[in-house]
Amino acid sequence: MGSRTVLVTAHTGKQTALRAARRVAERLIAADIAVRTLAGEFSSPGADEVPAAADAAHGAELIIVLGGDGALLRAAELARPAGVPLIGVNVGRVGFLAEAEPDGLADLVDRVVARQYVVEERMTIDVAVRANGSAIVSTWALNEATVEKAARERMIELIIEVDGRPLSRWGCDGVVCSTPTGSTAYAFSAGGPIVWPEVEALLMVPISAHALFAPPMVVSPESVLAVELIVAPETSGAVLWCDGRRKVDLPPGARVEVRRGARPVLLARLPAPGARGGRFTDRLVTKFGLPVAGWRGRSWEDAGEHA
C-alpha cells in the first residue's frame, strides 16, 4: 500500500451514503491509497478501521465525507484539530458544503488520486460561555453559534454587544452568530445576508426579535460579539447550539462571547474554469434552484468583436 492515506466517513443513517462510501474506499484502495474508516460506520476489504476519536484523521491527506452538510460538520470535528482538508459528496438534501453529487463520485475519486484538488481555508468562530465572570465552556463552530430560548412558550431577553459596547436589548427567540460559511445555513433561514466565502466577516442575525432595531449585521472579522442573558421572571431559559451539534445549557445571566476562530477548517475543492466567486454564484443557483433563464452576460462584447 502506498504512503497516501484517506479517511472515508459516511452518514450511517443513509444506506445510499454507506454504499457510496464503500465504492469510494474500493476505488482508492485499487489506486494504492490507504483507506481508514471509522469503527461502527461501514467496513471495506483492505481498509483500516479506527476508533471515532479525536485523532482519527491525524496523518491523513484528506477526509472524504458521504452525506449531507450535517455529516460534513461532524467530520469537521475530526479534520480541524488534525489540519486535514474535507471534501464532501452530497447524499443529503441541499448539501451546500459538498463538492460533488453522487453521479460525480468516480470523477471525484479519480481527481483525488491524481491530486487535482485545491485547498481553501474556511473561517471558524471560537465561542466562550461565562457565568459570574468565570469561563465555564469553550467551544467552536464552522457555521454558527446560536443562543436560543429553551421553552417554546416564552422568549428570552438579551443584550447584544459588539467590541465591548452594548448595542441593543432584544426580546426574541434567539440570535445567530455566524461565519460566512454559515451564512447559507441557519443565519439565512433567520433572514441574514448571504456572504461569499472569500469575505472575512462575522454575522449577527436575530431570530424573531420584538424590537424596532433588530437588523442582521455584518461586522469585522476582528470584532468580538457578545450576548448577555437578562435575568427576568417572565423569560425562558436558554441554550447554546454550535453547528446544531454541540449543546450547552445556559445559566441565568450567562454571557456568550464569539470571536474569530484561532484555527480554520480546510475544505478541498475541485478546480474548475472561472473565478472562485463565480463558482460560489453557480453553487447558489444550483442549490436554491434560482431562475437565470434569459441571462446573456457579456455576449454583446463578443458580438461587437465580430461586427
C-alpha positions as CSV (number, residue, x, y, z in Angstrom):
1,M,0.0,0.0,0.0
2,G,1.2,3.5,-0.8
3,S,2.1,6.2,1.6
4,R,-1.0,8.3,1.0
5,T,-3.9,7.8,3.4
6,V,-7.6,9.0,3.1
7,L,-10.2,8.8,5.8
8,V,-13.6,7.9,4.4
9,T,-16.7,8.6,6.5
10,A,-20.4,8.4,5.8
11,H,-23.9,9.2,7.2
12,T,-24.7,5.9,8.9
13,G,-28.5,6.6,8.7
14,K,-28.4,6.6,4.8
15,Q,-27.9,3.3,3.0
16,T,-27.1,5.3,-0.2
17,A,-24.3,7.1,1.6
18,L,-22.9,3.8,3.0
19,R,-22.9,2.1,-0.4
20,A,-21.2,5.2,-1.9
21,A,-18.6,5.1,0.8
22,R,-17.8,1.5,0.1
23,R,-17.3,2.3,-3.6
24,V,-15.0,5.2,-2.8
25,A,-12.9,3.0,-0.5
26,E,-12.7,0.3,-3.1
27,R,-11.5,2.7,-5.8
28,L,-9.0,4.4,-3.5
29,I,-7.5,1.0,-2.4
30,A,-7.3,-0.1,-6.0
31,A,-5.3,3.1,-6.7
32,D,-2.8,2.1,-3.9
33,I,-4.1,4.7,-1.4
34,A,-4.5,3.5,2.2
35,V,-8.1,4.0,3.5
36,R,-9.3,4.5,7.0
37,T,-12.9,4.1,8.1
38,L,-14.4,4.9,11.5
39,A,-15.4,2.0,13.7
40,G,-19.1,1.3,13.5
41,E,-19.8,3.1,10.3
42,F,-19.0,0.6,7.5
43,S,-16.4,-2.0,6.6
44,S,-14.5,-2.4,3.3
45,P,-11.9,-5.1,2.4
46,G,-8.4,-3.7,2.8
47,A,-9.5,-0.6,4.8
48,D,-8.1,0.1,8.3
49,E,-10.9,0.6,10.8
50,V,-10.0,3.2,13.5
51,P,-11.9,4.4,16.6
52,A,-14.0,7.5,16.1
53,A,-11.7,9.5,18.3
54,A,-10.2,13.0,18.1
55,D,-7.0,11.7,16.5
56,A,-8.8,9.6,13.8
57,A,-7.7,11.9,11.0
58,H,-4.1,12.6,12.1
59,G,-1.7,11.9,9.3
60,A,-4.4,11.6,6.6
61,E,-4.2,13.5,3.4
62,L,-8.0,14.0,3.1
63,I,-11.3,13.2,4.6
64,I,-14.0,12.2,2.1
65,V,-17.5,12.6,3.5
66,L,-20.5,10.9,2.1
67,G,-23.7,12.5,3.3
68,G,-25.2,16.0,3.8
69,D,-23.9,19.1,5.5
70,G,-24.6,17.5,8.9
71,A,-22.2,14.7,8.1
72,L,-19.6,17.2,6.9
73,L,-19.9,19.3,10.1
74,R,-19.4,16.1,12.1
75,A,-16.3,15.2,10.1
76,A,-15.0,18.8,10.7
77,E,-14.7,17.9,14.4
78,L,-12.0,15.4,13.3
79,A,-10.5,17.5,10.5
80,R,-9.9,20.8,12.3
81,P,-7.5,19.6,15.1
82,A,-5.6,17.4,12.5
83,G,-5.3,20.2,9.9
84,V,-6.7,17.8,7.3
85,P,-9.0,19.0,4.4
86,L,-12.5,17.8,3.9
87,I,-14.2,17.0,0.7
88,G,-17.9,16.2,0.6
89,V,-20.2,14.2,-1.7
90,N,-23.8,15.2,-1.2
91,V,-26.1,12.3,-0.3
92,G,-28.4,14.6,1.6
93,R,-30.9,17.3,0.6
94,V,-29.2,20.6,-0.1
95,G,-25.6,19.6,0.7
96,F,-24.3,23.2,0.3
97,L,-20.8,22.4,1.6
98,A,-20.4,19.3,-0.6
99,E,-18.2,19.4,-3.7
100,A,-19.8,16.6,-5.7
101,E,-23.1,14.8,-6.3
102,P,-23.4,11.0,-6.3
103,D,-23.2,10.9,-10.2
104,G,-19.8,12.6,-10.0
105,L,-18.4,10.1,-7.5
106,A,-16.0,8.4,-9.9
107,D,-14.7,11.7,-11.2
108,L,-14.1,13.0,-7.6
109,V,-12.1,9.9,-6.7
110,D,-10.0,10.0,-9.9
111,R,-9.2,13.6,-9.2
112,V,-8.2,12.9,-5.6
113,V,-6.0,10.1,-6.8
114,A,-4.4,12.5,-9.3
115,R,-4.1,15.2,-6.6
116,Q,-6.2,17.5,-8.8
117,Y,-7.8,19.5,-6.0
118,V,-7.1,22.7,-4.2
119,V,-7.5,23.5,-0.5
120,E,-9.1,26.6,0.9
121,E,-9.4,27.8,4.4
122,R,-12.8,28.5,6.0
123,M,-13.0,30.8,8.9
124,T,-14.4,29.4,12.2
125,I,-15.6,31.0,15.4
126,D,-14.4,30.4,18.9
127,V,-17.2,30.5,21.5
128,A,-16.8,31.1,25.2
129,V,-19.6,30.9,27.8
130,R,-19.1,32.9,31.0
131,A,-21.1,33.0,34.2
132,N,-20.4,35.2,37.2
133,G,-17.2,36.4,35.5
134,S,-15.7,32.9,35.0
135,A,-15.4,30.9,31.8
136,I,-17.4,27.7,32.1
137,V,-17.4,26.4,28.5
138,S,-15.1,26.9,25.5
139,T,-16.1,25.5,22.1
140,W,-16.1,26.4,18.4
141,A,-18.2,26.3,15.2
142,L,-17.7,26.3,11.5
143,N,-21.3,27.5,10.6
144,E,-22.8,29.3,13.6
145,A,-23.3,29.6,17.3
146,T,-26.9,30.1,18.3
147,V,-28.4,31.3,21.6
148,E,-32.0,30.1,21.6
149,K,-34.9,30.0,24.0
150,A,-35.3,26.7,25.8
151,A,-39.1,26.8,26.1
152,R,-41.4,27.4,23.2
153,E,-44.0,29.4,25.1
154,R,-41.6,32.2,26.2
155,M,-39.0,34.3,24.6
156,I,-35.6,35.3,26.1
157,E,-34.4,38.8,27.0
158,L,-30.8,39.6,26.0
159,I,-28.4,42.4,25.3
160,I,-26.1,42.2,22.3
161,E,-22.7,43.7,22.4
162,V,-20.1,44.5,19.7
163,D,-16.5,45.2,20.6
164,G,-17.1,45.7,24.3
165,R,-20.0,48.2,23.8
166,P,-23.8,47.5,24.2
167,L,-25.8,47.8,21.0
168,S,-29.4,46.9,21.8
169,R,-31.7,44.9,24.0
170,W,-34.0,42.3,22.4
171,G,-36.9,40.2,23.5
172,C,-36.6,37.4,21.0
173,D,-36.4,33.7,20.2
174,G,-32.7,33.9,19.9
175,V,-29.7,35.2,18.0
176,V,-27.4,33.6,15.4
177,C,-23.6,34.4,15.4
178,S,-22.4,33.1,12.1
179,T,-19.3,32.8,9.8
180,P,-19.5,33.5,6.0
181,T,-19.7,29.7,5.5
182,G,-22.7,29.6,7.8
183,S,-24.5,32.5,6.0
184,T,-26.3,29.9,3.8
185,A,-27.4,27.8,6.8
186,Y,-29.4,28.9,9.9
187,A,-28.5,32.6,9.5
188,F,-30.0,32.5,6.0
189,S,-33.2,31.0,7.4
190,A,-33.4,33.7,10.0
191,G,-33.2,36.4,7.4
192,G,-29.5,37.1,7.3
193,P,-27.5,38.0,4.2
194,I,-25.5,35.5,2.0
195,V,-21.8,36.3,2.3
196,W,-19.3,34.9,-0.2
197,P,-16.7,32.6,1.4
198,E,-13.8,34.9,0.4
199,V,-15.3,37.7,2.6
200,E,-13.9,37.7,6.1
201,A,-16.6,38.8,8.5
202,L,-18.8,37.9,11.4
203,L,-22.6,37.9,11.2
204,M,-25.2,38.5,13.9
205,V,-28.8,37.7,13.0
206,P,-31.7,38.0,15.4
207,I,-34.4,35.3,15.5
208,S,-37.9,36.8,15.7
209,A,-36.9,39.8,17.7
210,H,-39.5,42.2,19.2
211,A,-37.6,45.4,18.7
212,L,-37.6,48.4,16.4
213,F,-33.8,47.9,15.8
214,A,-33.1,44.3,15.0
215,P,-31.5,44.0,11.6
216,P,-29.0,41.3,10.6
217,M,-25.5,42.8,11.0
218,V,-22.1,42.1,9.4
219,V,-19.1,43.2,11.4
220,S,-15.3,43.0,11.1
221,P,-13.7,39.6,11.5
222,E,-11.6,41.1,14.3
223,S,-14.7,42.1,16.3
224,V,-15.9,40.3,19.4
225,L,-19.6,39.7,19.6
226,A,-21.3,39.1,22.9
227,V,-24.8,38.0,24.0
228,E,-25.8,38.6,27.6
229,L,-28.9,36.9,29.0
230,I,-31.1,39.1,31.1
231,V,-32.5,37.5,34.3
232,A,-36.2,38.1,34.3
233,P,-39.1,36.0,35.7
234,E,-41.1,36.2,32.5
235,T,-38.4,34.9,30.2
236,S,-37.4,31.4,29.2
237,G,-34.2,29.6,29.9
238,A,-31.7,29.5,27.1
239,V,-29.4,27.1,25.3
240,L,-26.3,27.5,23.1
241,W,-26.0,25.4,20.0
242,C,-22.8,25.2,17.9
243,D,-23.3,23.9,14.4
244,G,-26.5,22.3,15.6
245,R,-24.3,19.6,17.2
246,R,-22.9,20.7,20.5
247,K,-25.4,21.9,23.1
248,V,-24.7,24.0,26.2
249,D,-27.4,24.8,28.8
250,L,-27.0,28.5,29.7
251,P,-27.4,29.5,33.3
252,P,-29.4,32.7,34.1
253,G,-27.3,35.8,33.4
254,A,-24.8,33.9,31.2
255,R,-22.6,35.7,28.7
256,V,-21.7,34.2,25.4
257,E,-18.7,35.6,23.6
258,V,-17.9,34.9,19.9
259,R,-14.7,35.8,18.1
260,R,-12.8,34.7,15.0
261,G,-11.6,31.1,15.5
262,A,-7.9,30.5,16.1
263,R,-7.9,27.6,13.7
264,P,-9.7,27.3,10.4
265,V,-11.4,24.3,8.8
266,L,-9.8,23.3,5.4
267,L,-12.1,22.3,2.5
268,A,-10.8,20.6,-0.6
269,R,-12.3,21.9,-3.9
270,L,-12.1,20.5,-7.4
271,P,-10.7,23.2,-9.7
272,A,-13.0,24.4,-12.5
273,P,-12.9,27.3,-15.0
274,G,-13.9,30.7,-13.7
275,A,-13.1,32.6,-10.5
276,R,-13.8,31.2,-7.1
277,G,-16.5,33.8,-6.6
278,G,-18.2,32.7,-9.8
279,R,-18.2,29.1,-8.6
280,F,-20.0,30.2,-5.5
281,T,-22.6,32.0,-7.6
282,D,-23.1,28.9,-9.6
283,R,-23.5,26.9,-6.3
284,L,-26.2,29.3,-5.1
285,V,-28.1,28.9,-8.4
286,T,-27.9,25.2,-8.3
287,K,-28.6,24.5,-4.7
288,F,-31.5,27.0,-4.4
289,G,-32.9,26.4,-7.9
290,L,-32.6,30.1,-8.8
291,P,-34.2,31.3,-12.1
292,V,-31.5,32.5,-14.5
293,A,-33.2,31.8,-17.9
294,G,-32.6,34.7,-20.3
295,W,-29.2,35.7,-19.0
296,R,-27.0,36.9,-21.8
297,G,-24.0,38.1,-19.7
298,R,-21.3,39.9,-21.8
299,S,-22.3,38.3,-25.1
300,W,-22.7,41.8,-26.5
301,E,-18.9,42.2,-26.4
302,D,-18.4,39.1,-28.4
303,A,-20.9,40.4,-31.0
304,G,-19.1,43.7,-31.2
305,E,-15.8,42.0,-31.8
306,H,-17.2,40.2,-34.8
307,A,-19.2,43.1,-36.2
